């Protein structure tokens, strides 16, 4: 197996820790989330103090939003924490859109929904990606000029930033020679 394949098959130490079971108090808070306290409807329900999420006032907030004529139909259950990868409904819609319009498939495979992650902006996606694959001292090739957000995300993981020069004459596409030279310099240090 060559070095590139070997590197691409591993996850970062952080990503491996994320694969561990969640702490018990978080697991319990998800188990009881549908049995929450309500003075009239469920006086024997739970009040969870484990996660900073106020489900008891969500309906009141939704009602107030409708009173001030917010046009979107917001329900109280939409105002709390949700799946960090996006709701299943959203991930399914994105998956179907990609399967149909990007990959040109006539029918959509529900199994591919599990491979979709929805985040709040490209920065969140890049941060999640580099956190999943980079360990301290891993090297990352970055062209110059580049988007400075890449530098911050990669540096936060402890990776070494290896800058590859680019030039207007090549439309800022790094040459194979410049990439190899950058790698050689990094190995010599």
LOVEX-77929 format. One record per atom (N, C-alpha, C): residue in three letters; atom name; x, y, z; residue number from 1. Coordinates in steps of 0.02 Angstrom, whole numbers, plus 32768, in hexadecimal, padded with zeros to 4 digits. Example, Ala and Ser with C-alpha at 12.3 -4.5 7.8 and 13.67 -1.06 7.14 Angstrom:
ATOM   type   atom     c1     c2     c3   seq
ATOM    ALA      N   8294   7EE4   8186     1
ATOM    ALA     CA   8267   7F1F   8186     1
ATOM    ALA      C   8294   7F5B   8186     1
ATOM    SER      N   8282   7F90   8162     2
ATOM    SER     CA   82AC   7FCB   8165     2
ATOM    SER      C   8285   8002   818A     2
//
This chain:
ATOM   type   atom     c1     c2     c3   seq
ATOM    UNK      N   802B   7FC5   8000     1
ATOM    UNK     CA   8000   8000   8000     1
ATOM    UNK      C   802D   803E   8000     1
ATOM    UNK      N   8020   806D   7FD3     2
ATOM    UNK     CA   8049   80A9   7FD1     2
ATOM    UNK      C   8037   80D8   800A     2
ATOM    UNK      N   8062   810A   8015     3
ATOM    UNK     CA   805A   8137   804E     3
ATOM    UNK      C   8018   815E   804B     3
ATOM    UNK      N   8003   8174   8010     4
ATOM    UNK     CA   7FC5   819B   800B     4
ATOM    UNK      C   7F89   8170   8020     4
ATOM    UNK      N   7F86   8131   8008     5
ATOM    UNK     CA   7F4F   8105   801A     5
ATOM    UNK      C   7F50   80F7   8065     5
ATOM    UNK      N   7F8C   80EC   8080     6
ATOM    UNK     CA   7F93   80DD   80C7     6
ATOM    UNK      C   7F78   8117   80F1     6
ATOM    UNK      N   7F89   8154   80DE     7
ATOM    UNK     CA   7F74   818E   8104     7
ATOM    UNK      C   7F29   8198   80FE     7
ATOM    UNK      N   7F0C   818E   80C2     8
ATOM    UNK     CA   7EC5   819C   80B8     8
ATOM    UNK      C   7E98   8169   80DB     8
ATOM    UNK      N   7EB3   8131   80F2     9
ATOM    UNK     CA   7E8A   80FF   8112     9
ATOM    UNK      C   7E84   8108   815D     9
ATOM    UNK      N   7EA5   813A   8179    10
ATOM    UNK     CA   7EA2   8142   81C2    10
ATOM    UNK      C   7E7B   8180   81D4    10
ATOM    UNK      N   7E62   817F   8211    11
ATOM    UNK     CA   7E3E   81B9   822C    11
ATOM    UNK      C   7E6B   81DB   825F    11
ATOM    UNK      N   7E5B   8219   826F    12
ATOM    UNK     CA   7E82   823D   82A2    12
ATOM    UNK      C   7E72   821F   82E7    12
ATOM    UNK      N   7E9D   822F   8316    13
ATOM    UNK     CA   7E92   8219   835B    13
ATOM    UNK      C   7E4F   8235   8375    13
ATOM    UNK      N   7E3F   8273   8363    14
ATOM    UNK     CA   7E01   8292   8378    14
ATOM    UNK      C   7DC5   826B   835B    14
ATOM    UNK      N   7DC8   825A   831B    15
ATOM    UNK     CA   7D91   8236   82FC    15
ATOM    UNK      C   7D88   81F2   831C    15
ATOM    UNK      N   7DBE   81D1   832E    16
ATOM    UNK     CA   7DB8   8190   834F    16
ATOM    UNK      C   7D98   8197   8394    16
ATOM    UNK      N   7DA7   81CE   83B8    17
ATOM    UNK     CA   7D87   81D9   83F9    17
ATOM    UNK      C   7D3D   81E6   83F2    17
ATOM    UNK      N   7D29   8205   83BA    18
ATOM    UNK     CA   7CE2   8213   83AF    18
ATOM    UNK      C   7CBA   81D4   83A3    18
ATOM    UNK      N   7CDC   819E   8392    19
ATOM    UNK     CA   7CBA   815E   8385    19
ATOM    UNK      C   7CAB   8138   83C6    19
ATOM    UNK      N   7CC1   8154   83FF    20
ATOM    UNK     CA   7CB4   8135   843F    20
ATOM    UNK      C   7C6C   8143   8455    20
ATOM    UNK      N   7C50   8119   8481    21
ATOM    UNK     CA   7C0C   8127   8499    21
ATOM    UNK      C   7C0A   816B   84BC    21
ATOM    UNK      N   7BD0   818D   84B6    22
ATOM    UNK     CA   7BC9   81CD   84D7    22
ATOM    UNK      C   7BC5   81C3   8523    22
ATOM    UNK      N   7BD7   81F5   854A    23
ATOM    UNK     CA   7BD1   81EF   8592    23
ATOM    UNK      C   7B88   81DD   85A6    23
ATOM    UNK      N   7B81   81BA   85DD    24
ATOM    UNK     CA   7B3F   81A1   85F1    24
ATOM    UNK      C   7B0C   81D9   85FA    24
ATOM    UNK      N   7B20   8212   8616    25
ATOM    UNK     CA   7AEF   8247   8622    25
ATOM    UNK      C   7AD4   8262   85E0    25
ATOM    UNK      N   7AFC   8262   85AB    26
ATOM    UNK     CA   7AE3   8278   856A    26
ATOM    UNK      C   7AB4   8243   854C    26
ATOM    UNK      N   7AC7   8204   8551    27
ATOM    UNK     CA   7A9D   81CE   8537    27
ATOM    UNK      C   7A59   81CF   855A    27
ATOM    UNK      N   7A58   81D8   859B    28
ATOM    UNK     CA   7A19   81DA   85C1    28
ATOM    UNK      C   79F0   8217   85AC    28
ATOM    UNK      N   7A10   8250   85A0    29
ATOM    UNK     CA   79EA   828B   858C    29
ATOM    UNK      C   79C6   8280   854A    29
ATOM    UNK      N   79E4   8259   851C    30
ATOM    UNK     CA   79C2   824A   84DD    30
ATOM    UNK      C   798A   8217   84E8    30
ATOM    UNK      N   7995   81E8   8516    31
ATOM    UNK     CA   7961   81B6   8524    31
ATOM    UNK      C   7922   81D6   8540    31
ATOM    UNK      N   792A   8209   8569    32
ATOM    UNK     CA   78F0   8227   858B    32
ATOM    UNK      C   78D6   8265   8567    32
ATOM    UNK      N   78F1   8278   852F    33
ATOM    UNK     CA   78DF   82B7   8510    33
ATOM    UNK      C   7895   82BA   84FD    33
ATOM    UNK      N   7875   8282   84EF    34
ATOM    UNK     CA   782D   8282   84DF    34
ATOM    UNK      C   7801   827C   851D    34
ATOM    UNK      N   7820   8275   8557    35
ATOM    UNK     CA   77FA   826F   8595    35
ATOM    UNK      C   7809   82AB   85C2    35
ATOM    UNK      N   780C   82E6   85A3    36
ATOM    UNK     CA   781E   8321   85CA    36
ATOM    UNK      C   77E2   833D   85F1    36
ATOM    UNK      N   77F2   835F   8625    37
ATOM    UNK     CA   77C1   837C   8652    37
ATOM    UNK      C   7796   83B0   862F    37
ATOM    UNK      N   7755   83AE   863E    38
ATOM    UNK     CA   7726   83E2   862B    38
ATOM    UNK      C   76F5   83E7   8664    38
ATOM    UNK      N   76E9   8423   867F    39
ATOM    UNK     CA   76BF   842C   86BA    39
ATOM    UNK      C   767A   840B   86B1    39
ATOM    UNK      N   765D   8410   8675    40
ATOM    UNK     CA   761A   83F5   866A    40
ATOM    UNK      C   761B   83B1   8647    40
ATOM    UNK      N   7641   83AB   8613    41
ATOM    UNK     CA   7640   836D   85EB    41
ATOM    UNK      C   7669   8334   8607    41
ATOM    UNK      N   769F   8343   862A    42
ATOM    UNK     CA   76CB   830E   8643    42
ATOM    UNK      C   76ED   8324   8684    42
ATOM    UNK      N   76C6   8329   86BB    43
ATOM    UNK     CA   76E2   8342   86FA    43
ATOM    UNK      C   7716   8312   8718    43
ATOM    UNK      N   7718   82D4   8703    44
ATOM    UNK     CA   774A   82A4   871C    44
ATOM    UNK      C   7786   829D   86ED    44
ATOM    UNK      N   7789   82C8   86BB    45
ATOM    UNK     CA   77C0   82C4   868A    45
ATOM    UNK      C   7802   82DE   86A7    45
ATOM    UNK      N   7836   82D8   8680    46
ATOM    UNK     CA   7879   82EA   8694    46
ATOM    UNK      C   7889   8332   8684    46
ATOM    UNK      N   78B0   8351   86AE    47
ATOM    UNK     CA   78CF   8391   86A0    47
ATOM    UNK      C   791A   8382   869C    47
ATOM    UNK      N   7935   8384   8660    48
ATOM    UNK     CA   797B   8373   8657    48
ATOM    UNK      C   79A7   83B0   8660    48
ATOM    UNK      N   79D7   83AB   868D    49
ATOM    UNK     CA   7A07   83E0   8698    49
ATOM    UNK      C   7A4B   83CD   867B    49
ATOM    UNK      N   7A4D   8395   8655    50
ATOM    UNK     CA   7A8C   837C   863B    50
ATOM    UNK      C   7AA2   83A2   85FD    50
ATOM    UNK      N   7A74   83BA   85D5    51
ATOM    UNK     CA   7A84   83DC   8597    51
ATOM    UNK      C   7A60   841F   8598    51
ATOM    UNK      N   7A83   8453   8585    52
ATOM    UNK     CA   7A67   8497   8588    52
ATOM    UNK      C   7A37   84A2   854E    52
ATOM    UNK      N   79FC   8487   8555    53
ATOM    UNK     CA   79C9   848D   8521    53
ATOM    UNK      C   7986   8495   8545    53
ATOM    UNK      N   7965   84CD   8539    54
ATOM    UNK     CA   7927   84DB   855B    54
ATOM    UNK      C   78EC   84C7   852F    54
ATOM    UNK      N   78D8   8488   8533    55
ATOM    UNK     CA   78A0   846F   850C    55
ATOM    UNK      C   785D   8489   8527    55
ATOM    UNK      N   785B   849B   8567    56
ATOM    UNK     CA   781B   84B0   8585    56
ATOM    UNK      C   7802   84F3   856A    56
ATOM    UNK      N   782F   851E   8554    57
ATOM    UNK     CA   7818   855F   853A    57
ATOM    UNK      C   7815   8561   84EE    57
ATOM    UNK      N   7825   852A   84CC    58
ATOM    UNK     CA   7828   852B   8483    58
ATOM    UNK      C   77E5   853C   8464    58
ATOM    UNK      N   77AE   8520   847D    59
ATOM    UNK     CA   776C   852F   8461    59
ATOM    UNK      C   775A   8578   846B    59
ATOM    UNK      N   776C   8594   84A6    60
ATOM    UNK     CA   775F   85DA   84B3    60
ATOM    UNK      C   7785   8607   8482    60
ATOM    UNK      N   77C4   85F6   8475    61
ATOM    UNK     CA   77ED   861D   8446    61
ATOM    UNK      C   77CF   8617   8400    61
ATOM    UNK      N   77BB   85DB   83EB    62
ATOM    UNK     CA   779D   85D2   83A9    62
ATOM    UNK      C   775D   85FB   83A3    62
ATOM    UNK      N   7734   85FA   83D8    63
ATOM    UNK     CA   76F6   8621   83D8    63
ATOM    UNK      C   7705   866C   83D1    63
ATOM    UNK      N   7736   8684   83F6    64
ATOM    UNK     CA   7748   86CC   83F3    64
ATOM    UNK      C   7761   86DE   83AD    64
ATOM    UNK      N   7787   86B2   838E    65
ATOM    UNK     CA   779F   86BF   834A    65
ATOM    UNK      C   7765   86C6   8319    65
ATOM    UNK      N   7732   869C   8322    66
ATOM    UNK     CA   76F7   86A1   82F7    66
ATOM    UNK      C   76D0   86E1   8305    66
ATOM    UNK      N   76CF   86F7   8343    67
ATOM    UNK     CA   76AD   8735   8355    67
ATOM    UNK      C   76CC   8772   8333    67
ATOM    UNK      N   770E   8771   832B    68
ATOM    UNK     CA   772F   87AA   830B    68
ATOM    UNK      C   7735   879F   82BF    68
ATOM    UNK      N   770D   8771   82A7    69
ATOM    UNK     CA   7705   8765   825F    69
ATOM    UNK      C   7743   874A   823C    69
ATOM    UNK      N   7766   871E   825D    70
ATOM    UNK     CA   779B   86F9   823A    70
ATOM    UNK      C   7778   86CA   820A    70
ATOM    UNK      N   778C   86CB   81CB    71
ATOM    UNK     CA   7767   86A8   8197    71
ATOM    UNK      C   7774   865D   8193    71
ATOM    UNK      N   77AA   8645   81AE    72
ATOM    UNK     CA   77B7   85FD   81A8    72
ATOM    UNK      C   7794   85D7   81E0    72
ATOM    UNK      N   777B   859B   81D1    73
ATOM    UNK     CA   7758   8573   8204    73
ATOM    UNK      C   7789   8552   8233    73
ATOM    UNK      N   7799   8572   826A    74
ATOM    UNK     CA   77C8   8558   829A    74
ATOM    UNK      C   77A2   8535   82D2    74
ATOM    UNK      N   77B4   84F7   82DD    75
ATOM    UNK     CA   7796   84D1   8314    75
ATOM    UNK      C   77C7   84D2   834F    75
ATOM    UNK      N   77AD   84C9   838B    76
ATOM    UNK     CA   77D8   84CA   83C6    76
ATOM    UNK      C   780F   8496   83C3    76
ATOM    UNK      N   7801   845B   83A8    77
ATOM    UNK     CA   7834   8427   83A6    77
ATOM    UNK      C   786D   8438   8376    77
ATOM    UNK      N   7863   846A   834B    78
ATOM    UNK     CA   7898   847F   831C    78
ATOM    UNK      C   78CA   84AE   833D    78
ATOM    UNK      N   78BE   84C4   837A    79
ATOM    UNK     CA   78E8   84F6   839A    79
ATOM    UNK      C   791D   84D9   83C8    79
ATOM    UNK      N   7922   8498   83CD    80
ATOM    UNK     CA   7953   847A   83FA    80
ATOM    UNK      C   7990   8460   83D4    80
ATOM    UNK      N   79BC   8441   83F9    81
ATOM    UNK     CA   79F6   8421   83DB    81
ATOM    UNK      C   79DE   83E9   83AD    81
ATOM    UNK      N   7A04   83DC   837A    82
ATOM    UNK     CA   79F2   83A7   834C    82
ATOM    UNK      C   7A30   837F   833B    82
ATOM    UNK      N   7A2A   8352   830D    83
ATOM    UNK     CA   7A63   8329   82F9    83
ATOM    UNK      C   7A99   8356   82DC    83
ATOM    UNK      N   7AD6   834D   82F2    84
ATOM    UNK     CA   7B0C   8379   82DB    84
ATOM    UNK      C   7B1C   8370   8291    84
ATOM    UNK      N   7B09   8339   8273    85
ATOM    UNK     CA   7B14   832D   822C    85
ATOM    UNK      C   7AD9   8344   8202    85
ATOM    UNK      N   7AA6   8361   8221    86
ATOM    UNK     CA   7A6A   8375   81FD    86
ATOM    UNK      C   7A32   8344   820B    86
ATOM    UNK      N   79F4   835C   8206    87
ATOM    UNK     CA   79BC   8330   8211    87
ATOM    UNK      C   79B9   82FB   81DA    87
ATOM    UNK      N   799A   82C3   81E9    88
ATOM    UNK     CA   7993   828F   81B6    88
ATOM    UNK      C   796D   82A9   817A    88
ATOM    UNK      N   793A   82D1   8185    89
ATOM    UNK     CA   7913   82ED   814E    89
ATOM    UNK      C   793F   8318   8121    89
ATOM    UNK      N   7968   8343   813E    90
ATOM    UNK     CA   7994   836E   8117    90
ATOM    UNK      C   79C8   8345   80F2    90
ATOM    UNK      N   79E7   8314   8115    91
ATOM    UNK     CA   7A1B   82EB   80F6    91
ATOM    UNK      C   79FE   82C2   80BC    91
ATOM    UNK      N   79C1   82AB   80C4    92
ATOM    UNK     CA   79A0   8285   808E    92
ATOM    UNK      C   7994   82B1   8051    92
ATOM    UNK      N   797C   82EE   805D    93
ATOM    UNK     CA   7970   831D   8026    93
ATOM    UNK      C   79B1   832E   8001    93
ATOM    UNK      N   79E7   833A   8027    94
ATOM    UNK     CA   7A28   8349   8008    94
ATOM    UNK      C   7A41   830D   7FE1    94
ATOM    UNK      N   7A3B   82D1   7FFF    95
ATOM    UNK     CA   7A52   8294   7FDF    95
ATOM    UNK      C   7A2D   8289   7F9D    95
ATOM    UNK      N   79EB   8290   7F9E    96
ATOM    UNK     CA   79C3   8287   7F61    96
ATOM    UNK      C   79D6   82BA   7F2C    96
ATOM    UNK      N   79E0   82F8   7F41    97
ATOM    UNK     CA   79F3   832D   7F11    97
ATOM    UNK      C   7A36   831C   7EF0    97
ATOM    UNK      N   7A67   8308   7F19    98
ATOM    UNK     CA   7AA9   82F7   7EFE    98
ATOM    UNK      C   7AA6   82BB   7ED0    98
ATOM    UNK      N   7A80   8287   7EE5    99
ATOM    UNK     CA   7A7B   824B   7EBC    99
ATOM    UNK      C   7A5B   825A   7E78    99
ATOM    UNK      N   7A29   8284   7E78   100
ATOM    UNK     CA   7A06   8294   7E3A   100
ATOM    UNK      C   7A2D   82C5   7E0E   100
ATOM    UNK      N   7A42   82FD   7E2B   101
ATOM    UNK     CA   7A5E   8333   7E03   101
ATOM    UNK      C   7AAA   8330   7DFA   101
ATOM    UNK      N   7ACE   8316   7E2B   102
ATOM    UNK     CA   7B17   8313   7E25   102
ATOM    UNK      C   7B2E   82D2   7E06   102
ATOM    UNK      N   7B0E   829A   7E1B   103
ATOM    UNK     CA   7B23   8259   7E03   103
ATOM    UNK      C   7AF6   823E   7DCB   103
ATOM    UNK      N   7ABE   8260   7DBC   104
ATOM    UNK     CA   7A93   824D   7D84   104
ATOM    UNK      C   7A6F   820B   7D8E   104
ATOM    UNK      N   7A60   81F9   7DCB   105
ATOM    UNK     CA   7A3D   81BA   7DD7   105
ATOM    UNK      C   79F2   81C3   7DD0   105
ATOM    UNK      N   79D0   8191   7DB3   106
ATOM    UNK     CA   7988   8195   7DAA   106
ATOM    UNK      C   7962   8185   7DEA   106
ATOM    UNK      N   797D   8158   7E13   107
ATOM    UNK     CA   795D   8148   7E53   107
ATOM    UNK      C   798E   8157   7E8B   107
ATOM    UNK      N   7974   8163   7EC7   108
ATOM    UNK     CA   799F   8177   7EFF   108
ATOM    UNK      C   79A5   813E   7F31   108
ATOM    UNK      N   79E1   8136   7F4A   109
ATOM    UNK     CA   79F0   8101   7F7A   109
ATOM    UNK      C   79F0   811F   7FC1   109
ATOM    UNK      N   79C1   8108   7FEA   110
ATOM    UNK     CA   79BC   8121   802F   110
ATOM    UNK      C   79FB   8113   8058   110
ATOM    UNK      N   7A21   80DE   8046   111
ATOM    UNK     CA   7A5D   80CD   806C   111
ATOM    UNK      C   7A91   8104   8068   111
ATOM    UNK      N   7A90   812C   8032   112
ATOM    UNK     CA   7AC1   8161   802A   112
ATOM    UNK      C   7AB5   819C   8059   112
ATOM    UNK      N   7A7A   81A0   8077   113
ATOM    UNK     CA   7A6A   81D6   80A6   113
ATOM    UNK      C   7A9B   81D5   80E0   113
ATOM    UNK      N   7AB1   819B   80F5   114
ATOM    UNK     CA   7AE0   8195   812D   114
ATOM    UNK      C   7B23   81B4   811E   114
ATOM    UNK      N   7B32   81C0   80DE   115
ATOM    UNK     CA   7B72   81DD   80CA   115
ATOM    UNK      C   7B6F   8229   80C3   115
ATOM    UNK      N   7B36   8247   80D4   116
ATOM    UNK     CA   7B2E   828F   80CC   116
ATOM    UNK      C   7B30   82B0   8110   116
ATOM    UNK      N   7B57   82E6   8114   117
ATOM    UNK     CA   7B5B   830F   8150   117
ATOM    UNK      C   7B4B   8356   813C   117
ATOM    UNK      N   7B1E   8376   815F   118
ATOM    UNK     CA   7B0B   83BB   8151   118
ATOM    UNK      C   7B25   83E7   8189   118
ATOM    UNK      N   7B47   841D   8178   119
ATOM    UNK     CA   7B63   8449   81AA   119
ATOM    UNK      C   7B52   8491   8199   119
ATOM    UNK      N   7B5C   84BD   81C9   120
ATOM    UNK     CA   7B4C   8503   81C0   120
ATOM    UNK      C   7B87   8527   819D   120
ATOM    UNK      N   7B8D   851D   815D   121
ATOM    UNK     CA   7BC0   8540   8136   121
ATOM    UNK      C   7BFD   8516   8126   121
ATOM    UNK      N   7C22   852D   80F4   122
ATOM    UNK     CA   7C5E   8509   80DE   122
ATOM    UNK      C   7C93   8506   8115   122
ATOM    UNK      N   7C99   853B   813D   123
ATOM    UNK     CA   7CCA   853C   8172   123
ATOM    UNK      C   7CBF   8503   81A4   123
ATOM    UNK      N   7C80   84F7   81B5   124
ATOM    UNK     CA   7C71   84C0   81E3   124
ATOM    UNK      C   7C82   847D   81C4   124
ATOM    UNK      N   7C75   8476   8184   125
ATOM    UNK     CA   7C85   8437   8161   125
ATOM    UNK      C   7CD0   842C   815F   125
ATOM    UNK      N   7CF6   8460   814E   126
ATOM    UNK     CA   7D3F   845A   814B   126
ATOM    UNK      C   7D5B   844A   8190   126
ATOM    UNK      N   7D42   846B   81C4   127
ATOM    UNK     CA   7D59   845E   8208   127
ATOM    UNK      C   7D4B   8415   821B   127
ATOM    UNK      N   7D0F   83FC   820C   128
ATOM    UNK     CA   7CFE   83B7   821C   128
ATOM    UNK      C   7D2A   8386   81F6   128
ATOM    UNK      N   7D37   8396   81B7   129
ATOM    UNK     CA   7D61   836A   818E   129
ATOM    UNK      C   7DA8   8366   81A8   129
ATOM    UNK      N   7DC8   83A0   81B4   130
ATOM    UNK     CA   7E0D   839D   81CB   130
ATOM    UNK      C   7E12   8381   8211   130
ATOM    UNK      N   7DE0   838C   823B   131
ATOM    UNK     CA   7DE0   836F   827E   131
ATOM    UNK      C   7DDB   8323   827A   131
ATOM    UNK      N   7DBB   830A   8246   132
ATOM    UNK     CA   7DB1   82C1   823E   132
ATOM    UNK      C   7DEF   829E   8223   132
ATOM    UNK      N   7E19   82C2   81FD   133
ATOM    UNK     CA   7E4F   829E   81DC   133
ATOM    UNK      C   7E95   82B3   81F1   133
ATOM    UNK      N   7E9D   82EE   8211   134
ATOM    UNK     CA   7EE0   8306   8221   134
ATOM    UNK      C   7EF3   82FB   8269   134
ATOM    UNK      N   7F30   82E6   8273   135
ATOM    UNK     CA   7F4F   82E0   82B5   135
ATOM    UNK      C   7F86   8314   82BB   135
ATOM    UNK      N   7F9C   8323   82F8   136
ATOM    UNK     CA   7FD5   8350   8300   136
ATOM    UNK      C   8011   8337   82D7   136
ATOM    UNK      N   8032   8366   82B7   137
ATOM    UNK     CA   806E   835A   828E   137
ATOM    UNK      C   8061   833A   824A   137
ATOM    UNK      N   8022   832B   8239   138
ATOM    UNK     CA   8014   8318   81F4   138
ATOM    UNK      C   8023   8354   81C8   138
ATOM    UNK      N   8038   8348   818B   139
ATOM    UNK     CA   8046   837E   815D   139
ATOM    UNK      C   800A   838A   812F   139
ATOM    UNK      N   7FFD   83CA   8122   140
ATOM    UNK     CA   7FC7   83DE   80F5   140
ATOM    UNK      C   7FE4   840D   80C1   140
ATOM    UNK      N   7FDC   83FA   8082   141
ATOM    UNK     CA   7FF3   8426   804B   141
ATOM    UNK      C   7FBE   845B   803E   141
ATOM    UNK      N   7FD2   849A   8042   142
ATOM    UNK     CA   7FA4   84D2   8034   142
ATOM    UNK      C   7FC4   84FE   7FFF   142
ATOM    UNK      N   7F9E   850D   7FCB   143
ATOM    UNK     CA   7FB9   853B   7F98   143
ATOM    UNK      C   7FBA   8582   7FB3   143
ATOM    UNK      N   7FE8   85A9   7F98   144
ATOM    UNK     CA   7FEA   85F1   7FA7   144
ATOM    UNK      C   7FDA   8614   7F66   144
ATOM    UNK      N   7FA9   8640   7F63   145
ATOM    UNK     CA   7F7D   8656   7F99   145
ATOM    UNK      C   7F48   8621   7FA9   145
ATOM    UNK      N   7F2A   8628   7FE4   146
ATOM    UNK     CA   7EF6   85F9   7FF9   146
ATOM    UNK      C   7EC2   861D   8024   146
ATOM    UNK      N   7E8D   85F8   8032   147
ATOM    UNK     CA   7E59   8611   8060   147
ATOM    UNK      C   7E74   8608   80A7   147
ATOM    UNK      N   7E79   863E   80CC   148
ATOM    UNK     CA   7E98   863C   810F   148
ATOM    UNK      C   7E73   8610   8141   148
ATOM    UNK      N   7E33   8602   8134   149
ATOM    UNK     CA   7E0E   85D4   815F   149
ATOM    UNK      C   7E2D   858F   815F   149
ATOM    UNK      N   7E49   8579   8126   150
ATOM    UNK     CA   7E6A   8538   8123   150
ATOM    UNK      C   7EA4   8536   8154   150
ATOM    UNK      N   7EC9   856C   8155   151
ATOM    UNK     CA   7F03   856F   8182   151
ATOM    UNK      C   7EEF   8568   81CB   151
ATOM    UNK      N   7EBB   858C   81DE   152
ATOM    UNK     CA   7EA5   858A   8224   152
ATOM    UNK      C   7E8C   8544   8236   152
ATOM    UNK      N   7E63   8525   820A   153
ATOM    UNK     CA   7E48   84E3   8219   153
ATOM    UNK      C   7E80   84AF   821E   153
ATOM    UNK      N   7EAF   84B1   81EF   154
ATOM    UNK     CA   7EE6   8481   81F0   154
ATOM    UNK      C   7F14   848C   822C   154
ATOM    UNK      N   7F23   84CB   823A   155
ATOM    UNK     CA   7F50   84DA   8272   155
ATOM    UNK      C   7F30   84C5   82B5   155
ATOM    UNK      N   7EEE   84CD   82BB   156
ATOM    UNK     CA   7ECC   84BB   82F9   156
ATOM    UNK      C   7ED4   8470   8308   156
ATOM    UNK      N   7EDC   8448   82D3   157
ATOM    UNK     CA   7EE5   83FF   82DC   157
ATOM    UNK      C   7F2D   83EE   82F0   157
ATOM    UNK      N   7F59   8420   82EC   158
ATOM    UNK     CA   7FA0   8413   82FB   158
ATOM    UNK      C   7FC7   83FD   82BF   158
ATOM    UNK      N   7FA9   83FF   8284   159
ATOM    UNK     CA   7FCB   83EA   8247   159
ATOM    UNK      C   8000   841E   8233   159
ATOM    UNK      N   8031   8407   820E   160
ATOM    UNK     CA   8064   8434   81F2   160
ATOM    UNK      C   804B   844D   81AE   160
ATOM    UNK      N   804D   848D   81A5   161
ATOM    UNK     CA   8036   84AB   8166   161
ATOM    UNK      C   8072   84B0   8136   161
ATOM    UNK      N   806A   8491   80FC   162
ATOM    UNK     CA   809F   8490   80CA   162
ATOM    UNK      C   8086   84B7   808D   162
ATOM    UNK      N   80A4   84F2   8083   163
ATOM    UNK     CA   808C   851F   8050   163
ATOM    UNK      C   80AB   8510   800C   163
ATOM    UNK      N   8080   850A   7FDA   164
ATOM    UNK     CA   8096   84FD   7F95   164
ATOM    UNK      C   808B   853D   7F6D   164
ATOM    UNK      N   80C0   8558   7F4F   165
ATOM    UNK     CA   80B7   8596   7F29   165
ATOM    UNK      C   808E   858A   7EE9   165
ATOM    UNK      N   8067   85BB   7ED6   166
ATOM    UNK     CA   8043   85BA   7E97   166
ATOM    UNK      C   804F   85FC   7E74   166
ATOM    UNK      N   8042   85FD   7E33   167
ATOM    UNK     CA   8052   8638   7E0C   167
ATOM    UNK      C   8019   8648   7DDC   167
ATOM    UNK      N   8012   8688   7DCD   168
ATOM    UNK     CA   7FDC   869E   7DA0   168
ATOM    UNK      C   7FE3   867E   7D5B   168
ATOM    UNK      N   8020   8671   7D45   169
ATOM    UNK     CA   802C   8653   7D03   169
ATOM    UNK      C   800D   860E   7CFD   169
ATOM    UNK      N   8006   85EA   7D35   170
ATOM    UNK     CA   7FE8   85A7   7D34   170
ATOM    UNK      C   7FA1   85A8   7D50   170
ATOM    UNK      N   7F83   85E5   7D50   171
ATOM    UNK     CA   7F3F   85ED   7D6B   171
ATOM    UNK      C   7F3C   85D7   7DB4   171
ATOM    UNK      N   7F72   85E0   7DD9   172
ATOM    UNK     CA   7F78   85CF   7E20   172
ATOM    UNK      C   7F6E   8585   7E2F   172
ATOM    UNK      N   7F7C   855B   7DFE   173
ATOM    UNK     CA   7F7B   8513   7E08   173
ATOM    UNK      C   7FC3   84FE   7E19   173
ATOM    UNK      N   7FCE   84DD   7E52   174
ATOM    UNK     CA   8012   84CA   7E64   174
ATOM    UNK      C   802E   8495   7E33   174
ATOM    UNK      N   806D   849C   7E23   175
ATOM    UNK     CA   808D   846B   7DF6   175
ATOM    UNK      C   80A1   842D   7E1E   175
ATOM    UNK      N   80A9   83F7   7DFB   176
ATOM    UNK     CA   80BF   83B8   7E19   176
ATOM    UNK      C   8104   83C2   7E39   176
ATOM    UNK      N   812E   83E7   7E17   177
ATOM    UNK     CA   8172   83F3   7E30   177
ATOM    UNK      C   8170   841B   7E72   177
ATOM    UNK      N   8146   844E   7E75   178
ATOM    UNK     CA   8142   8477   7EB2   178
ATOM    UNK      C   8126   844E   7EEC   178
ATOM    UNK      N   80F6   8423   7EDE   179
ATOM    UNK     CA   80DA   83F8   7F12   179
ATOM    UNK      C   8111   83C9   7F2C   179
ATOM    UNK      N   8136   83A9   7EFE   180
ATOM    UNK     CA   816B   837B   7F13   180
ATOM    UNK      C   81A2   839F   7F3A   180
ATOM    UNK      N   81B3   83DB   7F25   181
ATOM    UNK     CA   81E6   8402   7F48   181
ATOM    UNK      C   81CF   8414   7F8F   181
ATOM    UNK      N   8190   8426   7F96   182
ATOM    UNK     CA   8174   8436   7FD9   182
ATOM    UNK      C   8176   83F9   8006   182
ATOM    UNK      N   8165   83C0   7FEB   183
ATOM    UNK     CA   8167   8381   8012   183
ATOM    UNK      C   81AF   8370   8025   183
ATOM    UNK      N   81DC   8376   7FF6   184
ATOM    UNK     CA   8223   8368   8005   184
ATOM    UNK      C   823F   8395   803B   184
ATOM    UNK      N   822E   83D6   8037   185
ATOM    UNK     CA   8244   8405   806B   185
ATOM    UNK      C   8228   83F2   80AF   185
ATOM    UNK      N   81E9   83DD   80B1   186
ATOM    UNK     CA   81CA   83CA   80F1   186
ATOM    UNK      C   81EC   838D   810E   186
ATOM    UNK      N   81FF   835D   80E4   187
ATOM    UNK     CA   8221   8321   80FD   187
ATOM    UNK      C   8267   832F   8115   187
ATOM    UNK      N   8286   8363   80FA   188
ATOM    UNK     CA   82CB   8372   810D   188
ATOM    UNK      C   82CF   8397   8150   188
ATOM    UNK      N   8297   83AF   8169   189
ATOM    UNK     CA   8298   83D5   81A8   189
ATOM    UNK      C   828F   83A8   81E3   189
//
